[in-house]
Amino acid sequence: MVYPPYLQRSWQRSHNLTNAQQEALEMAVSEAERMTHILQNLLDLTRASHSMMPLQSESLILNDVVADIAEMTKKFEHRVIHLEVAPFPVRVKVDRNQLMQALSHLIGNAVKYSNADELVSLQLTQADSWAVIQVSDKGDGIPLCDQSRIFEPLYRVDPFGARSTGEAGLGLSIVKHLVESMGGKVII
């Protein structure tokens, strides 16, 4: 992570600071990280919605991709991911990076909005000619009145919770644009 020069210098000299100063510096670093994350998501959304992200489509077996993202989530989020994949290879032609980014946002939401001791499920099936990836959790769910709007940029079900989660309501918009750019659909 790259911080503004004044934060970098302060961080390097943090051993000379009082506890109150160290706490203030940690808050500034945390805020800088949050803003960087939001700006990156805004850039991703802009690129995805204006087709500025060129597709690098390749033939993939989704079983492997889904298993990889589940393993990464287990490792980095320290969460149990229940993985259920079709017993046969589900083949698609997609952009692997964009697919991984979309899945990362979906699974990240499931992890963020459910209790740490609850299971997050990732399921891969095939229905007709469609590959179906379903991410689910045991969280509170999305109220029916909000479900039609959750893919809108900057829309949050709980706008007052944005500060506590560090999110700006961009992840699901990015997911929708990425998936649709690859010829897929996102359904609640």
Secondary structure, 3 states (H helix, E strand, C coil): CCCCHHHHHHHHCHHHCCHHHHHHHHHHHHHHHHHHHHHHHHHHHHHHHCCCCCCCEEEEEHHHHHHHHHHHHHHHHCCCEEEEECCCCCEEEEEHHHHHHHHHHHHHHHHHCCCCCCCEEEEEEEECCEEEEEEECCCCCCCHHHCCCCCCCCCCCCHHHHHHHCCCCCHHHHHHHHHHHCCCCCCC
